[in-house]
Amino acid sequence: MSQQDEQREGPMEIADQVVETEQVAFDIHDFPGGARSAIEAVLMVIDEPVTEEALASALELPVDDVGAVLDELAQEYAEAGRGFMLRRLGGGWRVYSRPEYAPVVEKFLLGGQQARLTQAALETLAVIAYRQPISRARIGAIRGVNVDGVVRTLLARGMVTETGQDPSGGAVLYGTTDLFLQRMGLDSLDDLPALAPYLPSAEVLEELASEGLA
């Protein structure tokens, strides 16, 4: 085999190895809690509602079985009076804090050092304010970084909220809340300044201006 052939095959061999390492084999019945615990583990790490089909595919379970477990978990959490609930929204499932505990959550998140937003959070909040409704992927494209953690923080702080889903792709859309207006001292979104002071770059400002949002 020539040196050129070795060079051509090298990356392919490496790619095959990467693919092999990404394949995670398991038997759902080997887990102590079985399917119920496995589904709960996934629900604890998702950022957006997940469909029964997606869960079934990931856990290698029948869709009907996954749906039955989700219904059981939702009922169990409700009857136990937990501080969170499992809710179906927009065709997907996700864990939410119970509405009656909103004052407790808000006090914790807005109290003391928790109240200070990072520069990354302020930049992301500005993009949402000027581009809403906007998907998480679009926010990340504008900022050029992954914004999953920042969006979760803003959701938890009550500064942004889910406003619906993109009709074309089904992505969750985000917008600002009344709390955002209060914290910024605004009566409405019409009172936003011509240029957001925390937008990350001149390119972003130009894009906003071209769409009549700045």
C-alpha positions in Angstrom: 0.0 0.0 0.0 1.4 3.4 -1.0 1.9 6.3 1.5 -0.9 8.2 -0.3 -3.3 5.3 0.3 -2.3 5.2 4.0 -2.9 9.0 4.2 -6.3 8.6 2.6 -7.4 5.7 4.8 -6.1 7.2 8.0 -8.9 9.7 8.6 -11.5 7.1 7.6 -10.1 4.7 10.2 -10.2 7.4 12.8 -13.8 8.4 11.9 -14.8 4.7 12.2 -13.2 4.6 15.7 -15.1 7.8 16.7 -18.4 6.4 15.5 -17.7 3.2 17.5 -17.0 5.1 20.7 -20.2 7.1 20.3 -22.4 3.9 20.3 -23.6 3.3 23.8 -25.0 -0.2 24.3 -27.2 -1.0 27.3 -30.1 -3.1 28.4 -32.8 -0.9 30.0 -33.7 -3.8 32.2 -30.2 -3.8 33.8 -30.9 -0.5 35.5 -32.1 -0.7 39.1 -35.2 1.4 38.5 -35.8 0.0 35.0 -37.6 2.2 32.4 -39.2 4.5 34.9 -35.8 5.6 36.4 -34.2 5.8 33.0 -37.0 8.1 31.7 -36.6 10.3 34.8 -32.9 10.5 34.3 -33.4 11.9 30.7 -36.1 14.3 31.9 -33.7 15.8 34.4 -31.2 16.9 31.7 -33.4 18.1 28.8 -33.8 21.8 28.0 -36.9 21.5 25.9 -40.0 19.3 25.9 -39.1 15.8 24.5 -41.6 13.6 22.6 -42.5 10.1 23.5 -41.1 9.0 20.2 -37.7 10.5 21.0 -37.6 8.9 24.4 -38.6 5.6 23.0 -35.9 5.7 20.3 -33.2 6.7 22.8 -34.2 4.1 25.4 -35.1 1.4 22.8 -38.6 1.0 24.2 -42.0 0.8 22.6 -43.7 4.2 22.3 -46.8 3.0 24.1 -44.7 1.8 27.1 -43.0 5.2 27.3 -46.3 7.0 27.2 -47.7 4.9 29.9 -44.7 5.5 32.2 -44.9 9.3 31.6 -48.6 9.3 32.5 -47.8 7.3 35.7 -45.0 9.6 36.7 -47.1 12.7 36.1 -49.9 11.3 38.3 -47.5 10.1 40.9 -45.8 13.6 41.2 -49.2 15.3 41.4 -50.5 13.0 44.1 -47.3 13.2 46.2 -47.5 17.0 46.3 -44.0 17.4 44.9 -42.5 20.8 44.2 -42.3 19.9 40.6 -44.7 18.4 38.0 -44.3 16.5 34.8 -46.3 18.2 32.1 -47.0 17.6 28.4 -46.6 20.7 26.3 -46.6 21.2 22.6 -46.4 17.4 22.0 -43.5 16.9 24.3 -42.9 16.2 28.0 -40.8 18.2 30.5 -40.4 18.7 34.3 -41.6 22.1 35.6 -41.7 23.7 39.1 -45.2 23.8 40.4 -46.9 27.3 39.9 -47.8 27.6 43.5 -44.2 27.6 44.5 -43.3 30.5 42.1 -42.9 33.0 45.0 -40.4 30.8 46.7 -38.4 30.1 43.5 -38.5 33.8 42.6 -37.2 34.9 46.0 -34.4 32.4 45.8 -33.3 33.4 42.3 -33.7 37.1 42.7 -32.2 37.4 46.2 -28.6 38.4 47.1 -25.9 37.4 44.7 -28.3 35.5 42.6 -29.8 38.7 41.3 -26.7 39.8 39.3 -26.8 38.8 35.6 -23.6 37.9 33.9 -22.4 39.7 30.7 -23.3 36.6 28.7 -26.8 36.7 30.2 -27.2 40.4 29.4 -26.1 39.9 25.8 -28.5 37.0 25.4 -31.3 38.9 27.0 -30.7 41.8 24.6 -30.9 39.6 21.6 -34.2 38.0 22.8 -35.6 41.5 23.6 -34.9 42.8 20.1 -35.6 39.7 18.1 -38.5 38.0 19.9 -40.1 35.6 19.3 -36.8 33.8 18.7 -35.5 30.2 18.9 -32.6 29.1 21.0 -30.7 28.0 17.9 -31.2 31.5 16.3 -29.9 33.2 19.5 -26.8 31.0 19.5 -26.3 31.7 15.8 -26.4 35.5 16.4 -24.1 35.3 19.5 -21.8 32.7 18.0 -21.8 30.6 21.1 -23.9 27.9 22.8 -26.6 29.7 24.9 -28.4 26.7 26.4 -27.2 27.4 29.9 -27.8 31.2 29.7 -31.3 30.7 28.4 -32.0 28.3 31.3 -30.8 31.0 33.7 -33.0 33.6 32.1 -36.0 31.3 32.2 -35.4 30.5 35.9 -35.0 34.2 36.7 -38.3 34.9 35.0 -36.8 37.4 32.6 -37.8 35.3 29.5 -40.5 32.8 28.8 -41.6 30.3 26.2 -44.0 32.0 23.8 -44.8 29.2 21.4 -43.2 27.1 18.7 -41.8 27.9 15.3 -44.5 26.7 12.7 -41.8 25.6 10.2 -39.5 23.7 12.5 -41.2 23.2 15.8 -38.5 24.9 17.8 -39.5 26.5 21.1 -39.6 30.3 20.7 -38.7 32.7 23.5 -39.7 36.3 24.5 -39.3 38.6 27.4 -41.7 38.9 30.4 -43.3 41.6 32.4 -40.6 41.1 35.0 -38.0 42.0 32.3 -39.9 45.3 31.7 -40.0 46.0 35.4 -36.3 45.4 36.0 -35.4 47.5 33.0 -37.7 50.3 33.9 -39.8 50.1 30.7 -43.5 50.4 30.3 -43.5 48.3 27.1 -41.2 46.9 24.4 -41.8 50.1 22.4 -39.7 51.8 25.0 -36.6 49.8 24.2 -33.7 52.1 23.3 -32.6 52.4 19.6 -29.5 50.4 20.3 -29.3 47.7 23.0 -26.2 48.4 25.1 -25.3 44.8 25.6 -25.4 43.4 22.1 -22.1 41.6 21.5 -20.8 43.0 18.2 -21.3 45.5 15.5 -22.4 42.8 13.1 -25.3 42.0 15.3 -26.3 45.6 15.5 -26.2 45.8 11.7 -28.4 42.7 11.4 -30.9 44.2 13.8 -30.9 47.5 12.0 -31.4 45.8 8.6 -34.6 44.2 9.9 -35.9 47.4 11.4 -35.5 46.2 15.0 -32.8 48.6 16.2 
